[in-house]
Amino acid sequence: MKYFAVFLSMLNQEKSKEYREQHLHYLDQKRREGKIFANGRFVDGTGGLVIYQADSFAEVEQIAKQDPYIVHGARNFEIHEWEMVSNAVLSSMNGRTD
């Protein structure tokens, strides 16, 4: 299994707002399928990032092209294979109060 960073750069803020729920639903579906390692928006409003887990670049490209943000022209995408190096211990953000 390989990791791929997919940058979702903003093309149209209005379309991004309009299709946000569909995009999040799509990501939830892919997460349940075991295809997403992590995701989140950039706080400066320029877009977001999804780290996919897949066997190939072609697989991730197909997944990214089906994201409602891409289908409806709200965002553009750029894919890079990512070689993760980390000693970090990740914990759940649920219930965080800070």
N, C-alpha and C positions, 0 to 999 in steps of 0.2 A: 504494500500500500504506500502511495506517495501522497505528499501534501502539495496543494496548489493555492497560492494567494490570488484572489480575484478582487481587484480594485473596481468599485462601482462608482465612477466619477459622475457628478451631477451634470445633467444636460438641461433639465427643465424642472424647476422647483414645484410648479403647480402640478405637473403630471406625477412627480414624486409623491406629493401629498395625496393625490387622487388614488394612486395605486399602492400606497404603503401597506394597507391591510392585506391585499392580495400577495404582495412581496413577502410579508411576514408569514403568512399562511404557507407559501411555497417553501420558505426556509424551514418552517416547522416540519413540513412533510419530508424534506431532505434530511433533516436532523434525525427523524424517526427511522429513516432508511440507513442511517450510519454514514452519511456522506459529508456531514459538517463537523469540523473540529471546533471552530469558533467563528463568531461574526459580531459585527457592531458598526455603528455609525461614527463618522468623524465629527467631533463636537464643533468644528468650524463650519459645518454645513456643506462641505465640498463633496460629500458622498459617504461611502462606507467600504468595508472590507469583509470578505467571507473567505475563510480557510477551509477548502474542501479536502476530503480524503477520497482518493480514487486511484485507479490503476494506470490511467493515462491522461495526457493533455486533452486528447480528443473527447474523452468521457466528460471531463470538466467543461470543455467548450460547449458540448451539447447541453449540459445542465444549465450553464450560465445563460445560454441563448433562450432557454425556456422560462427564465425568471420574468415575472410580469413587468418589472422595471425596464428590462431590455426589450421585451416584446412591444411595449407601448411607448418606447422612446424617452423614458424618464431619465435613464442613466446609460452611460457607455460602460464597457468593461474591458479590462486588461488582465491577462492571466500570466502568472509566473510560477514555475515550479519552485517550491520552498523546501529547503533542507533545514528542518528544525533542529536546533541545538539548545537544550534547556536542562537545568537542574532544579527548576522551580517546582514547588509543590502548589498545585492549583486547588483552591477550595471553592465551594459554592458561594455565590454572591447573594443567594436567597437569604432574606432576613437581615441583611446588612443594615446597620443603622448610622453609619458615619457619612 
